[in-house]
C-alpha cells in the first residue's frame, strides 16, 4: 500500500508524475491515485488532458515516456544553456512557483552549479495556477468564460469574456480578452472563479501583431499608431541599441555617440515612463504633446518635492 501524501495542488502532482516518467518509470493510474490520495478519474484526466503535450503513451495499463524523447537523452549544449536561463528566470519570480520549477528542473538537469545568473522582477502567480489552467484551456478551445473580477475601484462583479492571451508586461500578469467585441486587459490576480461555458468564439491574427508592436500594457487596439521621435545622449544610446523598443527605428547615429530614433505607439503611457526613467539622457523631439506631458510631470515633481524633507 503506497503512503498517502497530501498532494493537494495539481501542479505538484503533475511535476512528480513527469519526474517519475522522465526517470523511466511505468506508472499505473490506480497506484498513482493511491499515492496522491485522489480518484482514478483525476489521474486519468491528468494523462488525457493535462499532459497531452508530452511524449507519453499507455501500454498494458501503464503510462510511459517514449525512450527516444526522454529529456536527458536529447539534451545538447544548446539545451543546457536554455535550461540554465529558464532556471535563473524562475528563481527571480520567487514564491511557490520558483520552488516547484526548481524541483522539476533539477530532475532534468542533474547539476548543482550554473554559470548563468538572471534577476527579473516578475510577480508570483503560483496561487493562481488552478485558475490559470482553466483560462488556458478556454483560450485553446476558444470558449467563453464566466468569472469574477475585482477592479479595485468598484465592488467585485461577474463578467463574461472571450479569453485571448495571458501576457506579462513589466513583470505583471494580465489576461487579454474580448468583452462585447471590445479588447480588454484584466489584471490576472484579480480574476477569480473562472468557469468555461459552452459558448465558442472566433479569433483573428491581429492580436499577435498588436502584442509584438506594443511597448507596455497601455497599448490600444482601436487607436491609430503615431510616431514619437526621440534624441538619446551618449549614455542612453548604447542601451537602446542593445535592447531596442518594439517598432524602434534609428534615424541617425552621430559621431559623438548620440542618436535620434523613433517608435510607434498607440497610447502616451507606452512611452512616458521610459522617457522619465532616462531623464536627463533622453529627450522628446516630437510630437509637442508628448514633450509637454513630460515637462508637466517633471514640473509637478519639482513643486511637490519642495514640501518633502
Secondary structure, 3 states (H helix, E strand, C coil): CCCCCCCCCHHHHHHHHHHHHHCCCCEEHHHHHHHCCCCHHHHHHHHHHHCCCCCEEEECCEEEECHHHCHHHHCCHHHHHHHHHHHHHHHHHCHHHHHHHHHHHHHHHCCCCCCCCCCCCCCCCHHHHHHHHHHHHHHHHCEEEEEEECCCCCCCEEEEEEEEEEEEECCEEEEEEEECCEEEEEEHHHEEEEEEEEEECCCCCHHHHHHHCCCCCCCCCCCCCEEEEEEECHHHHHHHHHCCCCCCEEEEECCCCCEEEEEEECCCHHHHHHHHHHCCCEEEEECHHHHHHHHHHHHHHHHHHCCCC
